[in-house]
Amino acid sequence: MKNLTITVEDSVLEWARIEAARRGTSVSRMVGDFMAEMQQREDAYERAYLAWRTDERTWRADGSQEKSVARTASPARAKAEKGAKKSSASRGNA
């Protein structure tokens, strides 16, 4: 495990100490658990998003025609993904 130093307002630290005591844990453990939960949620969201992006379904518009629907990223997300790829390539990670 690694140590982490953070800076917070005095009132936030006071609240965190009280909350940790109420939960029977330490501020350090509470912050670590919070960060781990955020990581799990973000990973789950990213997996769901990628599954949605790659999902192609066939449907019948009027009962006789078949159309394939491929999903694409929203313009904002596509721009962010393009920027991330460009940034990665400029660092030599592509």
C-alpha positions, 0 to 999 in steps of 0.5 A, a space after each residue: 500500500 502507498 501513503 497519500 497526503 491530502 489537503 482539506 478544509 479544517 471543517 471537512 477534516 473535523 466532519 471526516 473524523 466524526 464520521 469515521 468514529 461513528 462508522 468505527 473506522 479511520 479517516 484513512 480507511 474511509 477515504 481509501 474505501 471511497 476511492 476504491 468505490 469510485 474506481 469500481 463505479 467508473 470501471 463498471 460505467 466504462 464497460 457498460 459504455 463500451 458494450 453499448 457502443 459495440 452493440 449492433 442490433 437488427 430490427 424491422 422498421 415496418 415488418 418487411 425491411 431489416 435495418 442494422 443499427 450501429 451506435 456511435 459516441 455522442 459528439 462530446 464523447 467522441 471528441 474526448 476519446 479522439 483527444 485521449 488517443 492523440 495525447 497518448 500517441 504524442 507520448 509514444 504510447 500508441 
